[in-house]
Amino acid sequence: MDNPTINLDLDSMPEESAMYVLTNKIKLYGACCILYKNLLEGFAKNLGSDLYIIPSSVHEVLLLPNNMEYDKEYLSELVKEVNSSDLSTEDILSDHVYYYSRKDDAITY
């Protein structure tokens, strides 16, 4: 199984635009990287924040640090809208936004 590709260049990215793409080296079916042991834990620890996980497709997920005021319902509506208008059915992973808690080391929705 390919290791996930994450570029942690945190210093060069303004906090207000921080959004990270999580996928694998070949960028196919890379959304499964959220299941890699300790990956989300380490990433969230480096950021110092819990994470919103946005399922952009079966090929990738977007990670947003929870250091700003995101409205989870609004994010979920965006995901549903993109899924219905921009993705083919076989590329849709989920209509739900997920949340990774560092304290619980768990993903919920």
N, C-alpha and C positions, 0 to 999 in steps of 0.2 A: 504494500500500500504506500502511495506517495506521501511524503511529509507535506504538511500545509505550508503555504507561502504567506508569510506575514512580514511586512516591512515595518519595523518599529522606529521610524524616523520621527519621533514625537517632538523634537525640538524645532523642526522646520514647518510644522503644521499648526496654524492658529487654532486655539482651543475651540472657537465658535464654529469651525468648519470640520472638526474632527469626525471623520467617518472612515472606517477601515473595511477593506474587502478581504474576506476569508475564503480561500479556495485551495486547490491543490496545484501541483506544478504544471499539469497539463490542462487545467481549467475546465475539466469535464467532470461532472458529478462531484464537484468539490464542496458542496454544502455539507456533506457528511463529516467534514473536518471538525464540526462542533462537537462530535462524539469522541475525538481523540483525547485520551486521558491527559489531564492537567493543562491542556492548551488554553481553555478559557480562563482557568484559574491564574495561570502565569500572565496571560495578556491583561486581564483585569488588574492584577497586582501591579504590573508595570505602569498601567495608566492611573492607578489609584482610584478606580471607580468600578461600580457595577456596570453591566452592559445591557443595552437593548440589542436583540438579535433580529434583524430584518431579513426574512427569507426572500431574496430577490429572484432566485430561481434554484433549480436542482444543482446548478453549477457553482453557485456562490451564495454567501450570506454577507450582509453588511453588519458591522458592529459599531454601535454608537455608545460612547461613554455616557453614563447617567450623571454627568456633572452639570447639566443644564436642565431646564424645565421642558421636558418633552411630554406631550400629551399622547399617551399610549393609544387611546381611541383614534386620534387623528392619524397616527402612524399606521394603525391597522387599516383605516379607510384608504390611505395611500397605497398600501400593499394590495388591497382588493381591487382598487382602480387600475393599477399597473397590470395585475394578473389578468383582468378581464379585457384590457385593451392592447397590451403590448407583448404578451407572452403566448406562445403556443401551449396548448393543454398539457403536453408531455413535459414541458419545462417548469410548470408550476409546482412549487414545493409546498406552500401553505398560504392561507389567507390570514394567518395570525402572526402578531409580533410577539416574540418571546423575551424573557428577562433572565439574565444570569446574575445571581446574588453571590457575592464573594463570601459573605458571612455563612450562608447555607451551602455553598459550593453546589448549587442546583439551578436548573433551568425550569422556569414556569411560564405559563401564559395566561 
